[in-house]
């Protein structure tokens, strides 16, 4: 749109700025999802957003939106994200890896699925103090 009068152009620009500002205020008012620990787990595993996105077949932008709460961490996302991060879906929501003894989680992640029931039994015996002394 062209105006002969520069003052008229300024008024339109001011109106445009007001509209943009108003839109930004509305965007800030959008309710964000509950906080999660996805970013902390990603950094703990020394992955970039791009690397994590590649592992689960999505984009860096989606990972960013999931981390900052602009996009909700649905059950589907949690199940996709947990394995490459070496954790469980619940841990992504509830636990910062910096607050956990992740060495145990790392060991558990390396136990083959078919041997996990045996590993669980051994740990339960150890916790009860009924394991053999060696």
N, CA, C and O atoms as a printed pandas DataFrame, in Angstrom:
     atom_number atom_name residue_name chain_id  residue_number  x_coord  y_coord  z_coord
0              1         N          UNK        A               1    0.847   -1.155    0.000
1              2        CA          UNK        A               1    0.000    0.000    0.000
2              3         C          UNK        A               1    0.900    1.227    0.000
3              4         O          UNK        A               1    1.854    1.292    0.776
4              5         N          UNK        A               2    0.609    2.204   -0.863
5              6        CA          UNK        A               2    1.434    3.399   -0.957
6              7         C          UNK        A               2    0.636    4.608   -0.533
7              8         O          UNK        A               2   -0.551    4.719   -0.842
8              9         N          UNK        A               3    1.285    5.519    0.178
9             10        CA          UNK        A               3    0.662    6.743    0.647
10            11         C          UNK        A               3    1.505    7.919    0.201
11            12         O          UNK        A               3    2.734    7.877    0.262
12            13         N          UNK        A               4    0.838    8.967   -0.248
13            14        CA          UNK        A               4    1.555   10.177   -0.627
14            15         C          UNK        A               4    2.039   10.902    0.617
15            16         O          UNK        A               4    3.113   11.505    0.610
16            17         N          UNK        A               5    1.269   10.848    1.662
17            18        CA          UNK        A               5    1.596   11.552    2.905
18            19         C          UNK        A               5    2.384   10.641    3.841
19            20         O          UNK        A               5    1.850    9.624    4.286
20            21         N          UNK        A               6    3.672   10.982    4.161
21            22        CA          UNK        A               6    4.467   10.143    5.059
22            23         C          UNK        A               6    3.819    9.972    6.432
23            24         O          UNK        A               6    4.000    8.931    7.064
24            25         N          UNK        A               7    3.084   10.949    6.898
25            26        CA          UNK        A               7    2.416   10.846    8.203
26            27         C          UNK        A               7    1.369    9.743    8.167
27            28         O          UNK        A               7    1.193    9.017    9.145
28            29         N          UNK        A               8    0.679    9.618    7.048
29            30        CA          UNK        A               8   -0.320    8.552    6.921
30            31         C          UNK        A               8    0.362    7.198    6.978
31            32         O          UNK        A               8   -0.166    6.264    7.581
32            33         N          UNK        A               9    1.544    7.077    6.350
33            34        CA          UNK        A               9    2.294    5.833    6.376
34            35         C          UNK        A               9    2.696    5.494    7.814
35            36         O          UNK        A               9    2.599    4.339    8.230
36            37         N          UNK        A              10    3.152    6.512    8.583
37            38        CA          UNK        A              10    3.535    6.272    9.971
38            39         C          UNK        A              10    2.358    5.765   10.789
39            40         O          UNK        A              10    2.515    4.878   11.628
40            41         N          UNK        A              11    1.177    6.327   10.546
41            42        CA          UNK        A              11   -0.003    5.880   11.294
42            43         C          UNK        A              11   -0.292    4.408   11.001
43            44         O          UNK        A              11   -0.638    3.643   11.901
44            45         N          UNK        A              12   -0.147    4.025    9.742
45            46        CA          UNK        A              12   -0.377    2.628    9.379
46            47         C          UNK        A              12    0.682    1.756   10.052
47            48         O          UNK        A              12    0.365    0.685   10.569
48            49         N          UNK        A              13    1.935    2.209   10.047
49            50        CA          UNK        A              13    2.997    1.437   10.689
50            51         C          UNK        A              13    2.747    1.308   12.183
51            52         O          UNK        A              13    2.947    0.242   12.766
52            53         N          UNK        A              14    2.307    2.403   12.800
53            54        CA          UNK        A              14    2.000    2.349   14.231
54            55         C          UNK        A              14    0.876    1.347   14.472
55            56         O          UNK        A              14    0.928    0.557   15.414
56            57         N          UNK        A              15   -0.138    1.387   13.612
57            58        CA          UNK        A              15   -1.231    0.429   13.767
58            59         C          UNK        A              15   -0.719   -0.995   13.590
59            60         O          UNK        A              15   -1.111   -1.898   14.329
60            61         N          UNK        A              16    0.164   -1.194   12.603
61            62        CA          UNK        A              16    0.730   -2.533   12.399
62            63         C          UNK        A              16    1.503   -2.970   13.629
63            64         O          UNK        A              16    1.376   -4.114   14.066
64            65         N          UNK        A              17    2.310   -2.067   14.201
65            66        CA          UNK        A              17    3.077   -2.411   15.393
66            67         C          UNK        A              17    2.155   -2.773   16.540
67            68         O          UNK        A              17    2.424   -3.717   17.283
68            69         N          UNK        A              18    1.072   -2.031   16.688
69            70        CA          UNK        A              18    0.125   -2.331   17.759
70            71         C          UNK        A              18   -0.477   -3.716   17.560
71            72         O          UNK        A              18   -0.639   -4.484   18.508
72            73         N          UNK        A              19   -0.804   -4.016   16.310
73            74        CA          UNK        A              19   -1.375   -5.321   16.024
74            75         C          UNK        A              19   -0.373   -6.423   16.330
75            76         O          UNK        A              19   -0.726   -7.449   16.912
76            77         N          UNK        A              20    0.881   -6.209   15.937
77            78        CA          UNK        A              20    1.914   -7.213   16.195
78            79         C          UNK        A              20    2.129   -7.366   17.692
79            80         O          UNK        A              20    2.227   -8.483   18.199
80            81         N          UNK        A              21    2.202   -6.235   18.406
81            82        CA          UNK        A              21    2.388   -6.296   19.853
82            83         C          UNK        A              21    1.225   -7.045   20.498
83            84         O          UNK        A              21    1.417   -7.887   21.375
84            85         N          UNK        A              22    0.028   -6.722   20.047
85            86        CA          UNK        A              22   -1.146   -7.392   20.591
86            87         C          UNK        A              22   -1.074   -8.894   20.343
87            88         O          UNK        A              22   -1.406   -9.687   21.225
88            89         N          UNK        A              23   -0.640   -9.290   19.136
89            90        CA          UNK        A              23   -0.494  -10.715   18.833
90            91         C          UNK        A              23    0.548  -11.368   19.713
91            92         O          UNK        A              23    0.362  -12.503   20.153
92            93         N          UNK        A              24    1.657  -10.662   19.982
93            94        CA          UNK        A              24    2.711  -11.214   20.839
94            95         C          UNK        A              24    2.191  -11.399   22.254
95            96         O          UNK        A              24    2.501  -12.393   22.911
96            97         N          UNK        A              25    1.405  -10.445   22.718
97            98        CA          UNK        A              25    0.841  -10.584   24.057
98            99         C          UNK        A              25   -0.079  -11.798   24.113
99           100         O          UNK        A              25   -0.062  -12.552   25.086
100          101         N          UNK        A              26   -0.874  -11.983   23.077
101          102        CA          UNK        A              26   -1.772  -13.136   23.054
102          103         C          UNK        A              26   -0.979  -14.437   23.013
103          104         O          UNK        A              26   -1.365  -15.412   23.658
104          105         N          UNK        A              27    0.118  -14.468   22.268
105          106        CA          UNK        A              27    0.935  -15.679   22.183
106          107         C          UNK        A              27    1.533  -16.002   23.552
107          108         O          UNK        A              27    1.634  -17.172   23.923
108          109         N          UNK        A              28    1.930  -14.970   24.306
109          110        CA          UNK        A              28    2.494  -15.206   25.630
110          111         C          UNK        A              28    1.448  -15.706   26.611
111          112         O          UNK        A              28    1.776  -16.360   27.601
112          113         N          UNK        A              29    0.202  -15.400   26.335
113          114        CA          UNK        A              29   -0.860  -15.804   27.252
114          115         C          UNK        A              29   -1.315  -17.235   27.012
115          116         O          UNK        A              29   -2.055  -17.793   27.821
116          117         N          UNK        A              30   -0.881  -17.832   25.910
117          118        CA          UNK        A              30   -1.265  -19.211   25.626
118          119         C          UNK        A              30   -0.715  -20.098   26.730
119          120         O          UNK        A              30    0.456  -20.008   27.099
120          121         N          UNK        A              31   -1.580  -20.952   27.246
121          122        CA          UNK        A              31   -1.157  -21.845   28.330
122          123         C          UNK        A              31   -0.110  -22.825   27.819
123          124         O          UNK        A              31   -0.318  -23.493   26.806
124          125         N          UNK        A              32    1.009  -22.909   28.520
125          126        CA          UNK        A              32    2.055  -23.853   28.163
126          127         C          UNK        A              32    1.819  -25.160   28.902
127          128         O          UNK        A              32    1.182  -25.194   29.955
128          129         N          UNK        A              33    2.341  -26.224   28.332
129          130        CA          UNK        A              33    2.228  -27.541   28.954
130          131         C          UNK        A              33    3.022  -27.582   30.255
131          132         O          UNK        A              33    3.880  -26.734   30.500
132          133         N          UNK        A              34    2.732  -28.555   31.062
133          134        CA          UNK        A              34    3.456  -28.730   32.324
134          135         C          UNK        A              34    4.940  -28.924   32.033
135          136         O          UNK        A              34    5.301  -29.510   31.013
136          137         N          UNK        A              35    5.801  -28.436   32.924
137          138        CA          UNK        A              35    7.237  -28.599   32.700
138          139         C          UNK        A              35    7.635  -30.076   32.640
139          140         O          UNK        A              35    7.004  -30.938   33.253
140          141         N          UNK        A              36    8.687  -30.332   31.892
141          142        CA          UNK        A              36    9.201  -31.694   31.785
142          143         C          UNK        A              36   10.724  -31.619   31.846
143          144         O          UNK        A              36   11.303  -30.535   31.901
144          145         N          UNK        A              37   11.353  -32.773   31.837
145          146        CA          UNK        A              37   12.810  -32.842   31.958
146          147         C          UNK        A              37   13.476  -33.327   30.673
147          148         O          UNK        A              37   14.595  -33.841   30.699
148          149         N          UNK        A              38   12.789  -33.162   29.566
149          150        CA          UNK        A              38   13.328  -33.624   28.284
150          151         C          UNK        A              38   14.668  -32.969   27.975
151          152         O          UNK        A              38   15.616  -33.664   27.609
152          153         N          UNK        A              39   14.769  -31.668   28.111
153          154        CA          UNK        A              39   16.027  -30.974   27.815
154          155         C          UNK        A              39   17.164  -31.501   28.707
155          156         O          UNK        A              39   18.270  -31.758   28.231
156          157         N          UNK        A              40   16.873  -31.657   30.011
157          158        CA          UNK        A              40   17.904  -32.141   30.934
158          159         C          UNK        A              40   18.384  -33.535   30.531
159          160         O          UNK        A              40   19.584  -33.809   30.565
160          161         N          UNK        A              41   17.454  -34.420   30.149
161          162        CA          UNK        A              41   17.846  -35.775   29.725
162          163         C          UNK        A              41   18.656  -35.726   28.431
163          164         O          UNK        A              41   19.634  -36.456   28.276
164          165         N          UNK        A              42   18.240  -34.855   27.497
165          166        CA          UNK        A              42   18.972  -34.749   26.234
166          167         C          UNK        A              42   20.408  -34.276   26.482
167          168         O          UNK        A              42   21.361  -34.827   25.930
168          169         N          UNK        A              43   20.541  -33.254   27.314
169          170        CA          UNK        A              43   21.880  -32.750   27.628
170          171         C          UNK        A              43   22.693  -33.782   28.411
171          172         O          UNK        A              43   23.899  -33.920   28.204
172          173         N          UNK        A              44   22.030  -34.497   29.304
173          174        CA          UNK        A              44   22.701  -35.547   30.079
174          175         C          UNK        A              44   23.292  -36.617   29.162
175          176         O          UNK        A              44   24.369  -37.150   29.430
176          177         N          UNK        A              45   22.591  -36.919   28.097
177          178        CA          UNK        A              45   23.056  -37.918   27.128
178          179         C          UNK        A              45   23.941  -37.304   26.053
179          180         O          UNK        A              45   24.321  -37.978   25.095
180          181         N          UNK        A              46   24.261  -36.046   26.210
181          182        CA          UNK        A              46   25.144  -35.310   25.290
182          183         C          UNK        A              46   24.640  -35.362   23.849
183          184         O          UNK        A              46   25.403  -35.602   22.913
184          185         N          UNK        A              47   23.352  -35.135   23.697
185          186        CA          UNK        A              47   22.751  -35.102   22.366
186          187         C          UNK        A              47   22.329  -33.680   22.037
187          188         O          UNK        A              47   21.872  -32.946   22.913
188          189         N          UNK        A              48   22.480  -33.293   20.787
189          190        CA          UNK        A              48   21.927  -32.029   20.315
190          191         C          UNK        A              48   20.459  -32.259   19.988
191          192         O          UNK        A              48   20.000  -33.398   19.906
192          193         N          UNK        A              49   19.736  -31.174   19.804
193          194        CA          UNK        A              49   18.340  -31.322   19.385
194          195         C          UNK        A              49   18.277  -32.029   18.034
195          196         O          UNK        A              49   17.398  -32.857   17.797
196          197         N          UNK        A              50   19.212  -31.697   17.158
197          198        CA          UNK        A              50   19.239  -32.322   15.836
198          199         C          UNK        A              50   19.472  -33.827   15.934
199          200         O          UNK        A              50   18.813  -34.611   15.251
200          201         N          UNK        A              51   20.418  -34.226   16.793
201          202        CA          UNK        A              51   20.740  -35.648   16.924
202          203         C          UNK        A              51   19.555  -36.424   17.497
203          204         O          UNK        A              51   19.239  -37.513   17.017
204          205         N          UNK        A              52   18.906  -35.878   18.506
205          206        CA          UNK        A              52   17.736  -36.553   19.071
206          207         C          UNK        A              52   16.613  -36.621   18.048
207          208         O          UNK        A              52   15.943  -37.645   17.915
208          209         N          UNK        A              53   16.411  -35.531   17.332
209          210        CA          UNK        A              53   15.367  -35.508   16.303
210          211         C          UNK        A              53   15.615  -36.588   15.256
211          212         O          UNK        A              53   14.689  -37.278   14.831
212          213         N          UNK        A              54   16.862  -36.726   14.848
213          214        CA          UNK        A              54   17.209  -37.739   13.843
214          215         C          UNK        A              54   16.926  -39.145   14.367
215          216         O          UNK        A              54   16.432  -39.996   13.628
216          217         N          UNK        A              55   17.239  -39.389   15.644
217          218        CA          UNK        A              55   17.031  -40.720   16.229
218          219         C          UNK        A              55   15.558  -41.118   16.253
219          220         O          UNK        A              55   15.236  -42.302   16.155
220          221         N          UNK        A              56   14.660  -40.136   16.383
221          222        CA          UNK        A              56   13.239  -40.488   16.479
222          223         C          UNK        A              56   12.434  -40.083   15.248
223          224         O          UNK        A              56   11.210  -40.216   15.230
224          225         N          UNK        A              57   13.121  -39.590   14.223
225          226        CA          UNK        A              57   12.442  -39.278   12.963
226          227         C          UNK        A              57   11.576  -38.036   13.006
227          228         O          UNK        A              57   10.444  -38.046   12.522
228          229         N          UNK        A              58   12.102  -36.964   13.583
229          230        CA          UNK        A              58   11.366  -35.699   13.602
230          231         C          UNK        A              58   12.355  -34.572   13.329
231          232         O          UNK        A              58   13.447  -34.821   12.817
232          233         N          UNK        A              59   11.990  -33.340   13.662
233          234        CA          UNK        A              59   12.852  -32.196   13.384
234          235         C          UNK        A              59   13.343  -31.543   14.675
235          236         O          UNK        A              59   12.785  -31.748   15.753
236          237         N          UNK        A              60   14.392  -30.759   14.532
237          238        CA          UNK        A              60   14.946  -29.993   15.654
238          239         C          UNK        A              60   13.873  -29.057   16.228
239          240         O          UNK        A              60   13.784  -28.890   17.445
240          241         N          UNK        A              61   13.075  -28.459   15.372
241          242        CA          UNK        A              61   12.029  -27.537   15.821
242          243         C          UNK        A              61   11.025  -28.246   16.723
243          244         O          UNK        A              61   10.589  -27.684   17.728
244          245         N          UNK        A              62   10.659  -29.460   16.376
245          246        CA          UNK        A              62    9.710  -30.218   17.197
246          247         C          UNK        A              62   10.330  -30.520   18.562
247          248         O          UNK        A              62    9.662  -30.391   19.588
248          249         N          UNK        A              63   11.596  -30.918   18.579
249          250        CA          UNK        A              63   12.268  -31.190   19.853
250          251         C          UNK        A              63   12.274  -29.922   20.703
251          252         O          UNK        A              63   11.996  -29.977   21.901
252          253         N          UNK        A              64   12.587  -28.786   20.094
253          254        CA          UNK        A              64   12.567  -27.513   20.816
254          255         C          UNK        A              64   11.197  -27.210   21.396
255          256         O          UNK        A              64   11.090  -26.774   22.542
256          257         N          UNK        A              65   10.155  -27.434   20.619
257          258        CA          UNK        A              65    8.790  -27.184   21.094
258          259         C          UNK        A              65    8.404  -28.132   22.229
259          260         O          UNK        A              65    7.707  -27.736   23.163
260          261         N          UNK        A              66    8.856  -29.378   22.147
261          262        CA          UNK        A              66    8.583  -30.337   23.221
262          263         C          UNK        A              66    9.323  -29.946   24.493
263          264         O          UNK        A              66    8.783  -30.071   25.593
264          265         N          UNK        A              67   10.552  -29.475   24.347
265          266        CA          UNK        A              67   11.356  -29.098   25.507
266          267         C          UNK        A              67   10.800  -27.869   26.216
267          268         O          UNK        A              67   10.773  -27.819   27.446
268          269         N          UNK        A              68   10.359  -26.884   25.450
269          270        CA          UNK        A              68    9.903  -25.655   26.103
270          271         C          UNK        A              68    8.410  -25.647   26.426
271          272         O          UNK        A              68    7.887  -24.659   26.941
272          273         N          UNK        A              69    7.737  -26.732   26.128
273          274        CA          UNK        A              69    6.330  -26.852   26.509
274          275         C          UNK        A              69    5.351  -26.278   25.514
275          276         O          UNK        A              69    4.148  -26.273   25.774
276          277         N          UNK        A              70    5.834  -25.787   24.362
277          278        CA          UNK        A              70    4.913  -25.282   23.348
278          279         C          UNK        A              70    4.126  -26.420   22.709
279          280         O          UNK        A              70    3.057  -26.212   22.135
280          281         N          UNK        A              71    4.669  -27.611   22.819
281          282        CA          UNK        A              71    3.999  -28.813   22.314
282          283         C          UNK        A              71    3.989  -29.828   23.448
283          284         O          UNK        A              71    5.013  -30.054   24.092
284          285         N          UNK        A              72    2.847  -30.432   23.691
285          286        CA          UNK        A              72    2.713  -31.355   24.807
286          287         C          UNK        A              72    3.449  -32.667   24.599
287          288         O          UNK        A              72    3.552  -33.171   23.480
288          289         N          UNK        A              73    3.958  -33.207   25.694
289          290        CA          UNK        A              73    4.628  -34.510   25.661
290          291         C          UNK        A              73    3.560  -35.590   25.862
291          292         O          UNK        A              73    3.309  -36.035   26.982
292          293         N          UNK        A              74    2.954  -35.989   24.782
293          294        CA          UNK        A              74    1.920  -37.022   24.837
294          295         C          UNK        A              74    2.562  -38.376   25.114
295          296         O          UNK        A              74    3.783  -38.517   25.063
296          297         N          UNK        A              75    1.735  -39.359   25.406
297          298        CA          UNK        A              75    2.241  -40.720   25.604
298          299         C          UNK        A              75    3.049  -41.178   24.398
299          300         O          UNK        A              75    4.088  -41.822   24.545
300          301         N          UNK        A              76    2.568  -40.844   23.204
301          302        CA          UNK        A              76    3.261  -41.230   21.967
302          303         C          UNK        A              76    4.673  -40.637   21.946
303          304         O          UNK        A              76    5.635  -41.348   21.655
304          305         N          UNK        A              77    4.805  -39.349   22.251
305          306        CA          UNK        A              77    6.123  -38.716   22.257
306          307         C          UNK        A              77    7.011  -39.302   23.343
307          308         O          UNK        A              77    8.193  -39.556   23.112
308          309         N          UNK        A              78    6.451  -39.515   24.517
309          310        CA          UNK        A              78    7.240  -40.075   25.617
310          311         C          UNK        A              78    7.808  -41.442   25.256
311          312         O          UNK        A              78    8.971  -41.727   25.542
312          313         N          UNK        A              79    6.990  -42.294   24.625
313          314        CA          UNK        A              79    7.451  -43.625   24.234
314          315         C          UNK        A              79    8.508  -43.565   23.139
315          316         O          UNK        A              79    9.373  -44.439   23.070
316          317         N          UNK        A              80    8.453  -42.550   22.282
317          318        CA          UNK        A              80    9.462  -42.403   21.226
318          319         C          UNK        A              80   10.768  -41.838   21.767
319          320         O          UNK        A              80   11.847  -42.232   21.325
320          321         N          UNK        A              81   10.674  -40.925   22.713
321          322        CA          UNK        A              81   11.852  -40.224   23.216
322          323         C          UNK        A              81   12.648  -41.010   24.258
323          324         O          UNK        A              81   13.875  -40.913   24.299
324          325         N          UNK        A              82   11.973  -41.775   25.088
325          326        CA          UNK        A              82   12.646  -42.444   26.207
326          327         C          UNK        A              82   13.774  -43.385   25.774
327          328         O          UNK        A              82   14.866  -43.283   26.334
328          329         N          UNK        A              83   13.580  -44.288   24.818
329          330        CA          UNK        A              83   14.662  -45.226   24.479
330          331         C          UNK        A              83   15.974  -44.559   24.047
331          332         O          UNK        A              83   17.026  -44.927   24.569
332          333         N          UNK        A              84   15.960  -43.596   23.118
333          334        CA          UNK        A              84   17.255  -43.010   22.754
334          335         C          UNK        A              84   17.887  -42.182   23.878
335          336         O          UNK        A              84   19.082  -41.886   23.839
336          337         N          UNK        A              85   17.089  -41.816   24.868
337          338        CA          UNK        A              85   17.620  -41.073   26.011
338          339         C          UNK        A              85   17.999  -42.003   27.154
339          340         O          UNK        A              85   18.476  -41.549   28.194
340          341         N          UNK        A              86   17.790  -43.303   26.966
341          342        CA          UNK        A              86   18.179  -44.288   27.975
342          343         C          UNK        A              86   17.425  -44.121   29.278
343          344         O          UNK        A              86   18.001  -44.270   30.356
344          345         N          UNK        A              87   16.145  -43.814   29.188
345          346        CA          UNK        A              87   15.334  -43.642   30.389
346          347         C          UNK        A              87   13.928  -44.138   30.119
347          348         O          UNK        A              87   13.659  -44.737   29.078
348          349         N          UNK        A              88   13.034  -43.888   31.061
349          350        CA          UNK        A              88   11.644  -44.306   30.906
350          351         C          UNK        A              88   10.780  -43.081   30.621
351          352         O          UNK        A              88   11.175  -41.957   30.934
352          353         N          UNK        A              89    9.611  -43.289   30.032
353          354        CA          UNK        A              89    8.719  -42.154   29.803
354          355         C          UNK        A              89    8.418  -41.371   31.095
355          356         O          UNK        A              89    8.380  -40.141   31.084
356          357         N          UNK        A              90    8.208  -42.078   32.180
357          358        CA          UNK        A              90    7.913  -41.418   33.449
358          359         C          UNK        A              90    9.047  -40.540   33.947
359          360         O          UNK        A              90    8.815  -39.472   34.514
360          361         N          UNK        A              91   10.272  -40.993   33.735
361          362        CA          UNK        A              91   11.422  -40.195   34.165
362          363         C          UNK        A              91   11.518  -38.885   33.391
363          364         O          UNK        A              91   11.955  -37.875   33.943
364          365         N          UNK        A              92   11.118  -38.886   32.122
365          366        CA          UNK        A              92   11.144  -37.649   31.330
366          367         C          UNK        A              92   10.235  -36.587   31.941
367          368         O          UNK        A              92   10.520  -35.392   31.867
368          369         N          UNK        A              93    9.150  -37.033   32.539
369          370        CA          UNK        A              93    8.211  -36.091   33.148
370          371         C          UNK        A              93    8.579  -35.736   34.580
371          372         O          UNK        A              93    8.444  -34.583   34.989
372          373         N          UNK        A              94    9.039  -36.709   35.335
373          374        CA          UNK        A              94    9.140  -36.544   36.783
374          375         C          UNK        A              94   10.532  -36.347   37.359
375          376         O          UNK        A              94   10.659  -35.862   38.483
376          377         N          UNK        A              95   11.579  -36.706   36.630
377          378        CA          UNK        A              95   12.905  -36.716   37.242
378          379         C          UNK        A              95   13.960  -36.040   36.381
379          380         O          UNK        A              95   14.122  -36.363   35.205
380          381         N          UNK        A              96   14.658  -35.117   36.973
381          382        CA          UNK        A              96   15.814  -34.509   36.345
382          383         C          UNK        A              96   16.970  -35.504   36.499
383          384         O          UNK        A              96   17.224  -35.964   37.612
384          385         N          UNK        A              97   17.671  -35.846   35.423
385          386        CA          UNK        A              97   18.747  -36.842   35.540
386          387         C          UNK        A              97   19.860  -36.405   36.487
387          388         O          UNK        A              97   20.588  -37.243   37.018
388          389         N          UNK        A              98   19.993  -35.113   36.697
389          390        CA          UNK        A              98   21.022  -34.607   37.605
390          391         C          UNK        A              98   20.685  -34.871   39.064
391          392         O          UNK        A              98   21.540  -34.731   39.939
392          393         N          UNK        A              99   19.433  -35.256   39.328
393          394        CA          UNK        A              99   19.001  -35.554   40.693
394          395         C          UNK        A              99   18.921  -37.053   40.962
395          396         O          UNK        A              99   18.525  -37.460   42.054
396          397         N          UNK        A             100   19.291  -37.882   39.983
397          398        CA          UNK        A             100   19.168  -39.333   40.112
398          399         C          UNK        A             100   20.529  -40.007   40.073
399          400         O          UNK        A             100   21.505  -39.456   39.567
400          401         N          UNK        A             101   20.567  -41.217   40.623
401          402        CA          UNK        A             101   21.759  -42.064   40.477
402          403         C          UNK        A             101   21.637  -42.737   39.113
403          404         O          UNK        A             101   21.214  -43.889   39.012
404          405         N          UNK        A             102   22.008  -42.013   38.077
405          406        CA          UNK        A             102   21.797  -42.513   36.717
406          407         C          UNK        A             102   22.714  -43.669   36.346
407          408         O          UNK        A             102   22.494  -44.323   35.326
408          409         N          UNK        A             103   23.737  -43.935   37.152
409          410        CA          UNK        A             103   24.594  -45.072   36.827
410          411         C          UNK        A             103   23.785  -46.364   36.845
411          412         O          UNK        A             103   24.005  -47.241   36.010
412          413         N          UNK        A             104   22.851  -46.492   37.787
413          414        CA          UNK        A             104   21.990  -47.679   37.843
414          415         C          UNK        A             104   21.093  -47.731   36.612
415          416         O          UNK        A             104   20.899  -48.795   36.023
416          417         N          UNK        A             105   20.548  -46.586   36.225
417          418        CA          UNK        A             105   19.696  -46.542   35.037
418          419         C          UNK        A             105   20.491  -46.899   33.785
419          420         O          UNK        A             105   19.988  -47.580   32.891
420          421         N          UNK        A             106   21.731  -46.435   33.731
421          422        CA          UNK        A             106   22.577  -46.752   32.577
422          423         C          UNK        A             106   22.848  -48.254   32.489
423          424         O          UNK        A             106   22.814  -48.835   31.405
424          425         N          UNK        A             107   23.116  -48.872   33.630
425          426        CA          UNK        A             107   23.349  -50.327   33.659
426          427         C          UNK        A             107   22.078  -51.050   33.233
427          428         O          UNK        A             107   22.119  -51.970   32.416
428          429         N          UNK        A             108   20.954  -50.627   33.792
429          430        CA          UNK        A             108   19.668  -51.254   33.462
430          431         C          UNK        A             108   19.383  -51.163   31.964
431          432         O          UNK        A             108   18.898  -52.122   31.364
432          433         N          UNK        A             109   19.684  -50.013   31.361
433          434        CA          UNK        A             109   19.432  -49.823   29.933
434          435         C          UNK        A             109   20.242  -50.798   29.081
435          436         O          UNK        A             109   19.854  -51.114   27.957
436          437         N          UNK        A             110   21.365  -51.271   29.615
437          438        CA          UNK        A             110   22.215  -52.196   28.865
438          439         C          UNK        A             110   21.822  -53.663   29.063
439          440         O          UNK        A             110   22.304  -54.534   28.339
440          441         N          UNK        A             111   20.959  -53.938   30.030
441          442        CA          UNK        A             111   20.513  -55.320   30.263
442          443         C          UNK        A             111   19.548  -55.694   29.138
443          444         O          UNK        A             111   18.550  -55.004   28.929
444          445         N          UNK        A             112   19.831  -56.769   28.419
445          446        CA          UNK        A             112   18.918  -57.183   27.346
446          447         C          UNK        A             112   17.520  -57.468   27.898
447          448         O          UNK        A             112   17.368  -57.979   29.007
448          449         N          UNK        A             113   16.538  -57.139   27.130
449          450        CA          UNK        A             113   15.126  -57.290   27.545
450          451         C          UNK        A             113   14.833  -58.693   28.075
451          452         O          UNK        A             113   14.121  -58.844   29.068
452          453         N          UNK        A             114   15.377  -59.716   27.420
453          454        CA          UNK        A             114   15.092  -61.096   27.825
454          455         C          UNK        A             114   15.739  -61.461   29.168
455          456         O          UNK        A             114   15.397  -62.494   29.744
456          457         N          UNK        A             115   16.662  -60.644   29.677
457          458        CA          UNK        A             115   17.318  -60.958   30.954
458          459         C          UNK        A             115   16.884  -60.015   32.077
459          460         O          UNK        A             115   17.368  -60.126   33.203
460          461         N          UNK        A             116   15.987  -59.100   31.776
461          462        CA          UNK        A             116   15.585  -58.119   32.785
462          463         C          UNK        A             116   14.834  -58.726   33.957
463          464         O          UNK        A             116   14.982  -58.254   35.084
464          465         N          UNK        A             117   14.044  -59.743   33.730
465          466        CA          UNK        A             117   13.321  -60.354   34.858
466          467         C          UNK        A             117   14.319  -60.975   35.843
467          468         O          UNK        A             117   14.130  -60.888   37.056
468          469         N          UNK        A             118   15.364  -61.593   35.328
469          470        CA          UNK        A             118   16.401  -62.164   36.190
470          471         C          UNK        A             118   17.140  -61.049   36.944
471          472         O          UNK        A             118   17.387  -61.160   38.145
472          473         N          UNK        A             119   17.487  -59.985   36.230
473          474        CA          UNK        A             119   18.178  -58.853   36.874
474          475         C          UNK        A             119   17.304  -58.246   37.967
475          476         O          UNK        A             119   17.804  -57.882   39.032
476          477         N          UNK        A             120   16.017  -58.136   37.712
477          478        CA          UNK        A             120   15.086  -57.595   38.703
478          479         C          UNK        A             120   15.049  -58.483   39.947
479          480         O          UNK        A             120   15.064  -57.981   41.071
480          481         N          UNK        A             121   15.001  -59.796   39.745
481          482        CA          UNK        A             121   14.981  -60.730   40.874
482          483         C          UNK        A             121   16.246  -60.600   41.729
483          484         O          UNK        A             121   16.179  -60.598   42.958
484          485         N          UNK        A             122   17.399  -60.489   41.058
485          486        CA          UNK        A             122   18.661  -60.346   41.781
486          487         C          UNK        A             122   18.639  -59.054   42.601
487          488         O          UNK        A             122   19.029  -59.055   43.769
488          489         N          UNK        A             123   18.197  -57.977   42.010
489          490        CA          UNK        A             123   18.139  -56.701   42.729
490          491         C          UNK        A             123   17.156  -56.757   43.898
491          492         O          UNK        A             123   17.425  -56.203   44.964
492          493         N          UNK        A             124   16.027  -57.420   43.701
493          494        CA          UNK        A             124   15.056  -57.552   44.793
494          495         C          UNK        A             124   15.648  -58.358   45.948
495          496         O          UNK        A             124   15.457  -58.005   47.111
496          497         N          UNK        A             125   16.360  -59.430   45.636
497          498        CA          UNK        A             125   17.011  -60.225   46.692
498          499         C          UNK        A             125   18.068  -59.387   47.411
499          500         O          UNK        A             125   18.180  -59.430   48.636
500          501         N          UNK        A             126   18.824  -58.639   46.648
501          502        CA          UNK        A             126   19.840  -57.781   47.241
502          503         C          UNK        A             126   19.198  -56.750   48.171
503          504         O          UNK        A             126   19.692  -56.513   49.273
504          505         N          UNK        A             127   18.103  -56.142   47.729
505          506        CA          UNK        A             127   17.419  -55.125   48.524
506          507         C          UNK        A             127   16.858  -55.728   49.831
507          508         O          UNK        A             127   16.847  -55.068   50.869
508          509         N          UNK        A             128   16.396  -56.983   49.764
509          510        CA          UNK        A             128   15.866  -57.644   50.959
510          511         C          UNK        A             128   16.973  -58.215   51.845
511          512         O          UNK        A             128   16.727  -58.629   52.977
512          513         N          UNK        A             129   18.183  -58.228   51.316
513          514        CA          UNK        A             129   19.294  -58.779   52.090
514          515         C          UNK        A             129   19.334  -60.292   52.093
515          516         O          UNK        A             129   19.947  -60.902   52.970
516          517         N          UNK        A             130   18.676  -60.906   51.107
517          518        CA          UNK        A             130   18.633  -62.366   51.054
518          519         C          UNK        A             130   19.563  -62.961   50.013
519          520         O          UNK        A             130   19.555  -64.171   49.784
520          521         N          UNK        A             131   20.363  -62.116   49.383
521          522        CA          UNK        A             131   21.294  -62.615   48.360
522          523         C          UNK        A             131   22.443  -63.362   49.010
523          524         O          UNK        A             131   22.657  -63.261   50.218
524          525         N          UNK        A             132   23.167  -64.098   48.220
525          526        CA          UNK        A             132   24.312  -64.835   48.747
526          527         C          UNK        A             132   25.473  -63.903   48.971
527          528         O          UNK        A             132   25.633  -62.926   48.241
528          529         N          UNK        A             133   26.267  -64.178   49.943
529          530        CA          UNK        A             133   27.468  -63.367   50.215
530          531         C          UNK        A             133   28.611  -63.960   49.427
531          532         O          UNK        A             133   28.745  -65.179   49.320
532          533         N          UNK        A             134   29.420  -63.103   48.886
533          534        CA          UNK        A             134   30.460  -63.660   48.077
534          535         C          UNK        A             134   31.711  -63.012   48.288
535          536         O          UNK        A             134   32.708  -63.377   47.665
